[in-house]
Amino acid sequence: MATIFRAGGLRVIIFVDDHEPAHVHVFGDGHAKINLVSRSGSPELVWSAGMNGAERRRALSLVAEHRELFLARWEAIHG
């Protein structure tokens, strides 16, 4: 597990032994899995647990804002 970003009470991680497609896990009060690329080209919420709507929106916004950085980190970790 590699923490790649922290902001606003959220922690973004990539598991080093994880699978495609490229995605991140965001932890706050709960946990969300967000794909970095979707058919629309923007990040896509896969699932969340323990996050309220506002925290899910913050997580998605954070991932959208830093998507290119997170994709580069995914590539660096997974090749």
N, CA, C and O atoms as a MOPAC input file, in Angstrom:
PM7 MOZYME 1SCF
protein

 N      0.85200 1    -1.17100 1     0.00000 1
 C      0.00000 1     0.00000 1     0.00000 1
 C      0.89000 1     1.22300 1     0.00000 1
 O      1.82700 1     1.32400 1     0.79200 1
 N      0.59300 1     2.15300 1    -0.89300 1
 C      1.35400 1     3.38600 1    -0.98200 1
 C      0.40300 1     4.57500 1    -0.88700 1
 O     -0.47900 1     4.73900 1    -1.73000 1
 N      0.58200 1     5.40500 1     0.14200 1
 C     -0.18600 1     6.64300 1     0.22000 1
 C      0.43300 1     7.60700 1    -0.77700 1
 O      1.62300 1     7.91300 1    -0.69500 1
 N     -0.36500 1     8.08400 1    -1.71200 1
 C      0.17600 1     8.94500 1    -2.75800 1
 C     -0.26600 1    10.39300 1    -2.62100 1
 O      0.28800 1    11.26600 1    -3.29000 1
 N     -1.25700 1    10.67300 1    -1.76700 1
 C     -1.76400 1    12.03900 1    -1.65400 1
 C     -2.59900 1    12.16000 1    -0.39200 1
 O     -3.28300 1    11.22000 1     0.01300 1
 N     -2.53200 1    13.34000 1     0.22600 1
 C     -3.38800 1    13.67200 1     1.37600 1
 C     -3.89700 1    15.09200 1     1.19900 1
 O     -3.14000 1    15.99300 1     0.83800 1
 N     -5.17100 1    15.28400 1     1.45200 1
 C     -5.75000 1    16.62600 1     1.37800 1
 C     -7.12700 1    16.61900 1     2.02700 1
 O     -7.90300 1    15.68000 1     1.85400 1
 N     -7.41700 1    17.67000 1     2.77100 1
 C     -8.75600 1    17.86600 1     3.30900 1
 C     -9.30700 1    16.70100 1     4.09300 1
 O    -10.50400 1    16.42200 1     4.02200 1
 N     -8.45800 1    16.01100 1     4.84500 1
 C     -8.90900 1    14.87800 1     5.63800 1
 C     -9.07400 1    13.59500 1     4.84400 1
 O     -9.56300 1    12.59900 1     5.37800 1
 N     -8.67400 1    13.59900 1     3.57700 1
 C     -8.75400 1    12.40800 1     2.74400 1
 C     -7.34400 1    11.90600 1     2.44200 1
 O     -6.41100 1    12.69200 1     2.27700 1
 N     -7.21100 1    10.59700 1     2.37300 1
 C     -5.93500 1     9.95300 1     2.04900 1
 C     -6.16800 1     9.07400 1     0.82800 1
 O     -7.08400 1     8.25200 1     0.80200 1
 N     -5.32500 1     9.25900 1    -0.18100 1
 C     -5.45000 1     8.51500 1    -1.43700 1
 C     -4.32900 1     7.48200 1    -1.48500 1
 O     -3.15500 1     7.81500 1    -1.32500 1
 N     -4.70600 1     6.22700 1    -1.70700 1
 C     -3.70200 1     5.16700 1    -1.74100 1
 C     -3.85800 1     4.30400 1    -2.98700 1
 O     -4.92300 1     4.23600 1    -3.60000 1
 N     -2.75200 1     3.64700 1    -3.33600 1
 C     -2.74200 1     2.62300 1    -4.37200 1
 C     -2.13800 1     1.38200 1    -3.74000 1
 O     -1.05000 1     1.44300 1    -3.16800 1
 N     -2.82700 1     0.26800 1    -3.83600 1
 C     -2.28700 1    -0.99100 1    -3.33900 1
 C     -1.28700 1    -1.51800 1    -4.35700 1
 O     -1.59500 1    -1.59500 1    -5.54600 1
 N     -0.09200 1    -1.88200 1    -3.90000 1
 C      0.96500 1    -2.29000 1    -4.82100 1
 C      0.66300 1    -3.63000 1    -5.49700 1
 O      1.20700 1    -3.90800 1    -6.56600 1
 N     -0.16900 1    -4.44700 1    -4.91200 1
 C     -0.50700 1    -5.74200 1    -5.51600 1
 C     -1.92800 1    -5.74500 1    -6.08300 1
 O     -2.57900 1    -6.78800 1    -6.14400 1
 N     -2.40200 1    -4.56200 1    -6.49900 1
 C     -3.78000 1    -4.42700 1    -6.97800 1
 C     -3.88200 1    -4.76300 1    -8.46200 1
 O     -2.87900 1    -5.09400 1    -9.09400 1
 N     -5.04900 1    -4.68400 1    -9.00300 1
 C     -5.38300 1    -5.13900 1   -10.34900 1
 C     -5.84900 1    -3.97500 1   -11.20800 1
 O     -6.16200 1    -2.89700 1   -10.70500 1
 N     -5.88800 1    -4.21400 1   -12.51700 1
 C     -6.47200 1    -3.25800 1   -13.47700 1
 C     -7.98100 1    -3.24300 1   -13.28300 1
 O     -8.51700 1    -4.20500 1   -12.73200 1
 N     -8.68300 1    -2.22200 1   -13.69800 1
 C     -8.20500 1    -1.00000 1   -14.29700 1
 C     -7.56600 1    -0.08100 1   -13.26100 1
 O     -7.73000 1    -0.27600 1   -12.05700 1
 N     -6.83400 1     0.92800 1   -13.74600 1
 C     -6.16600 1     1.87900 1   -12.85800 1
 C     -7.20400 1     2.54200 1   -11.95000 1
 O     -8.19800 1     3.09000 1   -12.42500 1
 N     -6.96200 1     2.48500 1   -10.65300 1
 C     -7.89000 1     3.06300 1    -9.69100 1
 C     -7.15000 1     3.42400 1    -8.41500 1
 O     -6.01200 1     3.01000 1    -8.19700 1
 N     -7.81900 1     4.20300 1    -7.57700 1
 C     -7.29200 1     4.56200 1    -6.26300 1
 C     -8.33500 1     4.24100 1    -5.21200 1
 O     -9.52100 1     4.09000 1    -5.50600 1
 N     -7.86800 1     4.14300 1    -3.99600 1
 C     -8.74200 1     4.00500 1    -2.83500 1
 C     -8.60900 1     5.28500 1    -2.03600 1
 O     -7.50000 1     5.74400 1    -1.76300 1
 N     -9.74500 1     5.86300 1    -1.66000 1
 C     -9.74300 1     7.10800 1    -0.90700 1
 C    -10.33800 1     6.82400 1     0.46300 1
 O    -11.44100 1     6.29000 1     0.57800 1
 N     -9.59400 1     7.18800 1     1.49600 1
 C    -10.03000 1     6.98400 1     2.87400 1
 C    -10.28300 1     8.32800 1     3.53500 1
 O     -9.47400 1     9.24800 1     3.42200 1
 N    -11.39500 1     8.43300 1     4.21400 1
 C    -11.75300 1     9.58200 1     5.04100 1
 C    -12.44800 1     8.99700 1     6.25400 1
 O    -11.86000 1     8.21300 1     6.99800 1
 N    -13.70900 1     9.38200 1     6.45300 1
 C    -14.51200 1     8.71700 1     7.48400 1
 C    -14.89000 1     7.31900 1     7.03100 1
 O    -15.17200 1     6.44400 1     7.84900 1
 N    -14.89500 1     7.12000 1     5.73400 1
 C    -15.18500 1     5.82300 1     5.12500 1
 C    -14.12000 1     5.50300 1     4.09700 1
 O    -12.97300 1     5.93200 1     4.22000 1
 N    -14.50600 1     4.74700 1     3.08000 1
 C    -13.56000 1     4.24600 1     2.08200 1
 C    -14.29000 1     4.20300 1     0.73900 1
 O    -15.44000 1     3.77000 1     0.66000 1
 N    -13.60700 1     4.65700 1    -0.31500 1
 C    -14.17400 1     4.59700 1    -1.66500 1
 C    -13.13500 1     4.07800 1    -2.63400 1
 O    -11.93900 1     4.32100 1    -2.47200 1
 N    -13.59600 1     3.36600 1    -3.63400 1
 C    -12.74700 1     2.94300 1    -4.74700 1
 C    -13.19100 1     3.73500 1    -5.95700 1
 O    -14.37300 1     3.75900 1    -6.29900 1
 N    -12.21500 1     4.39700 1    -6.61400 1
 C    -12.53100 1     5.26100 1    -7.74700 1
 C    -11.62900 1     4.89600 1    -8.92200 1
 O    -10.40400 1     4.96200 1    -8.81800 1
 N    -12.24200 1     4.51000 1   -10.04100 1
 C    -11.48400 1     4.25200 1   -11.26100 1
 C    -10.98100 1     5.57900 1   -11.80800 1
 O    -11.70700 1     6.57300 1   -11.81900 1
 N     -9.72300 1     5.58600 1   -12.26300 1
 C     -9.14400 1     6.81800 1   -12.78400 1
 C     -9.59400 1     7.13000 1   -14.19800 1
 O     -9.57200 1     8.28900 1   -14.61100 1
 N    -10.00300 1     6.11400 1   -14.94700 1
 C    -10.45400 1     6.30100 1   -16.32600 1
 C    -11.76600 1     5.54900 1   -16.51100 1
 O    -11.89500 1     4.39000 1   -16.11600 1
 N    -12.71300 1     6.21200 1   -17.10300 1
 C    -13.99300 1     5.57000 1   -17.41500 1
 C    -14.30200 1     5.81400 1   -18.89400 1
 O    -13.52100 1     6.45900 1   -19.59400 1
 N    -15.40000 1     5.31700 1   -19.35400 1
 C    -15.78800 1     5.52900 1   -20.76000 1
 C    -15.94500 1     7.00400 1   -21.07000 1
 O    -15.66600 1     7.43900 1   -22.18700 1
 N    -16.39100 1     7.78100 1   -20.08800 1
 C    -16.56400 1     9.22400 1   -20.29900 1
 C    -15.24600 1     9.97800 1   -20.19700 1
 O    -15.17600 1    11.15600 1   -20.54900 1
 N    -14.19700 1     9.30700 1   -19.71800 1
 C    -12.89100 1     9.95000 1   -19.57700 1
 C    -12.64900 1    10.57600 1   -18.22400 1
 O    -11.53900 1    11.02200 1   -17.93600 1
 N    -13.67400 1    10.61700 1   -17.38600 1
 C    -13.50900 1    11.19600 1   -16.05300 1
 C    -13.49900 1    10.08700 1   -14.99700 1
 O    -13.94500 1     8.97300 1   -15.27300 1
 N    -13.00200 1    10.37400 1   -13.80500 1
 C    -13.00800 1     9.35800 1   -12.74900 1
 C    -14.42500 1     8.86100 1   -12.46300 1
 O    -15.40600 1     9.58400 1   -12.63900 1
 N    -14.50100 1     7.60400 1   -12.01600 1
 C    -15.80200 1     6.97400 1   -11.79200 1
 C    -15.80900 1     6.25800 1   -10.44900 1
 O    -14.93000 1     5.44300 1   -10.16900 1
 N    -16.79100 1     6.56000 1    -9.62600 1
 C    -16.94900 1     5.87400 1    -8.34800 1
 C    -17.35900 1     4.43200 1    -8.60500 1
 O    -18.35500 1     4.17200 1    -9.28000 1
 N    -16.58300 1     3.49300 1    -8.06000 1
 C    -16.90600 1     2.07100 1    -8.19000 1
 C    -17.80300 1     1.66700 1    -7.03100 1
 O    -18.85400 1     1.05800 1    -7.23100 1
 N    -17.38100 1     2.01000 1    -5.81500 1
 C    -18.18300 1     1.75200 1    -4.62600 1
 C    -17.66400 1     2.61200 1    -3.47700 1
 O    -16.55200 1     3.13700 1    -3.53900 1
 N    -18.45800 1     2.74900 1    -2.45200 1
 C    -18.01800 1     3.42000 1    -1.23300 1
 C    -18.71100 1     2.77700 1    -0.04100 1
 O    -19.79800 1     2.21200 1    -0.15800 1
 N    -18.05900 1     2.87900 1     1.09400 1
 C    -18.61600 1     2.35700 1     2.34300 1
 C    -18.29500 1     3.34700 1     3.45400 1
 O    -17.14000 1     3.73100 1     3.64000 1
 N    -19.30300 1     3.74800 1     4.17700 1
 C    -19.10100 1     4.61500 1     5.32300 1
 C    -18.89800 1     6.08100 1     4.99600 1
 O    -18.62300 1     6.87700 1     5.89400 1
 N    -19.02600 1     6.45700 1     3.72900 1
 C    -18.90800 1     7.85300 1     3.32200 1
 C    -20.29500 1     8.42400 1     3.07200 1
 O    -21.14700 1     7.77500 1     2.46600 1
 N    -20.51100 1     9.64200 1     3.54600 1
 C    -21.77100 1    10.29900 1     3.21700 1
 C    -21.63200 1    10.95800 1     1.84800 1
 O    -20.54800 1    10.95300 1     1.26500 1
 N    -22.69900 1    11.51200 1     1.34400 1
 C    -22.69600 1    12.09900 1     0.00600 1
 C    -21.66700 1    13.20200 1    -0.16700 1
 O    -21.00000 1    13.27300 1    -1.19900 1
 N    -21.53300 1    14.05600 1     0.82700 1
 C    -20.57700 1    15.15900 1     0.72800 1
 C    -19.14600 1    14.63500 1     0.65800 1
 O    -18.33900 1    15.15700 1    -0.11100 1
 N    -18.82100 1    13.61900 1     1.44300 1
 C    -17.46800 1    13.07300 1     1.41300 1
 C    -17.19700 1    12.34700 1     0.09100 1
 O    -16.09000 1    12.42900 1    -0.44000 1
 N    -18.19100 1    11.64400 1    -0.44100 1
 C    -18.03700 1    11.01000 1    -1.76500 1
 C    -17.77300 1    12.05400 1    -2.83800 1
 O    -16.90600 1    11.86100 1    -3.69000 1
 N    -18.51000 1    13.15600 1    -2.80600 1
 C    -18.30000 1    14.22000 1    -3.78600 1
 C    -16.91100 1    14.83100 1    -3.64700 1
 O    -16.25300 1    15.10700 1    -4.65000 1
 N    -16.46100 1    15.04200 1    -2.41700 1
 C    -15.10600 1    15.56500 1    -2.18700 1
 C    -14.06100 1    14.61200 1    -2.72700 1
 O    -13.09300 1    15.04000 1    -3.35500 1
 N    -14.24800 1    13.31900 1    -2.48600 1
 C    -13.30300 1    12.30800 1    -2.96400 1
 C    -13.24300 1    12.31000 1    -4.48700 1
 O    -12.15500 1    12.30700 1    -5.06300 1
 N    -14.39800 1    12.31400 1    -5.14200 1
 C    -14.43300 1    12.34300 1    -6.60700 1
 C    -13.81000 1    13.62000 1    -7.15700 1
 O    -13.08500 1    13.57800 1    -8.15100 1
 N    -14.08100 1    14.73500 1    -6.53000 1
 C    -13.51400 1    16.00900 1    -6.95700 1
 C    -11.99600 1    16.01000 1    -6.81800 1
 O    -11.28500 1    16.47900 1    -7.70700 1
 N    -11.51200 1    15.48800 1    -5.71300 1
 C    -10.06800 1    15.41100 1    -5.47600 1
 C     -9.39800 1    14.53600 1    -6.53300 1
 O     -8.35100 1    14.89800 1    -7.07200 1
 N     -9.99800 1    13.39200 1    -6.82600 1
 C     -9.43000 1    12.48500 1    -7.82500 1
 C     -9.48600 1    13.12100 1    -9.21000 1
 O     -8.53300 1    12.99200 1    -9.97800 1
 N    -10.56800 1    13.79900 1    -9.54400 1
 C    -10.66900 1    14.46300 1   -10.84700 1
 C     -9.59400 1    15.54600 1   -10.97800 1
 O     -8.96200 1    15.67400 1   -12.02700 1
 N     -9.39500 1    16.30800 1    -9.93500 1
 C     -8.42100 1    17.40300 1    -9.96300 1
 C     -6.98800 1    16.90500 1   -10.14100 1
 O     -6.18000 1    17.56500 1   -10.79400 1
 N     -6.67100 1    15.75900 1    -9.57000 1
 C     -5.30100 1    15.24700 1    -9.58100 1
 C     -5.16000 1    13.95500 1   -10.38800 1
 O     -4.20900 1    13.19900 1   -10.18800 1
 N     -6.07700 1    13.71000 1   -11.27400 1
 C     -6.13300 1    12.45100 1   -12.01700 1
 C     -4.84000 1    12.12800 1   -12.76000 1
 O     -4.38200 1    10.98600 1   -12.72100 1
 N     -4.25600 1    13.08900 1   -13.42100 1
 C     -3.02900 1    12.84000 1   -14.18600 1
 C     -1.89100 1    12.41600 1   -13.25900 1
 O     -1.13400 1    11.50300 1   -13.58900 1
 N     -1.76500 1    13.06100 1   -12.11900 1
 C     -0.74900 1    12.68300 1   -11.12600 1
 C     -0.99100 1    11.25300 1   -10.65000 1
 O     -0.05600 1    10.45800 1   -10.56100 1
 N     -2.24700 1    10.92700 1   -10.34400 1
 C     -2.57000 1     9.58700 1    -9.84500 1
 C     -2.33300 1     8.52200 1   -10.91300 1
 O     -1.88000 1     7.42200 1   -10.59800 1
 N     -2.63800 1     8.84000 1   -12.18200 1
 C     -2.35600 1     7.89200 1   -13.26600 1
 C     -0.85900 1     7.65800 1   -13.40200 1
 O     -0.42600 1     6.52800 1   -13.62700 1
 N     -0.07600 1     8.70400 1   -13.27000 1
 C      1.38600 1     8.55500 1   -13.34800 1
 C      1.89800 1     7.69900 1   -12.20400 1
 O      2.79400 1     6.87700 1   -12.39500 1
 N      1.33700 1     7.88600 1   -11.02100 1
 C      1.75700 1     7.06100 1    -9.87100 1
 C      1.33700 1     5.61700 1   -10.06900 1
 O      2.08900 1     4.70800 1    -9.71800 1
 N      0.13700 1     5.37600 1   -10.63000 1
 C     -0.31600 1     4.01200 1   -10.91800 1
 C      0.67900 1     3.33100 1   -11.84900 1
 O      1.09400 1     2.19700 1   -11.61000 1
 N      1.06200 1     4.04200 1   -12.92400 1
 C      2.02300 1     3.49100 1   -13.88900 1
 C      3.37400 1     3.20900 1   -13.22900 1
 O      3.99800 1     2.18500 1   -13.50700 1
 N      3.82200 1     4.10600 1   -12.36500 1
 C      5.10500 1     3.91200 1   -11.69500 1
 C      5.07500 1     2.67000 1   -10.79500 1
 O      6.07100 1     1.95600 1   -10.68400 1
 N      3.94300 1     2.42300 1   -10.16300 1
 C      3.81600 1     1.28500 1    -9.24600 1
 C      3.56000 1    -0.01600 1   -10.00300 1
 O      4.13700 1    -1.05100 1    -9.66800 1
 N      2.70200 1     0.02900 1   -11.01600 1
 C      2.26300 1    -1.20300 1   -11.70800 1
 C      2.88000 1    -1.42900 1   -13.07900 1
 O      2.72300 1    -2.50300 1   -13.65900 1
 N      3.57100 1    -0.44100 1   -13.59500 1
 C      4.25400 1    -0.59400 1   -14.88700 1
 C      3.36500 1    -0.53100 1   -16.07800 1
 O      3.83700 1    -0.64800 1   -17.20800 1

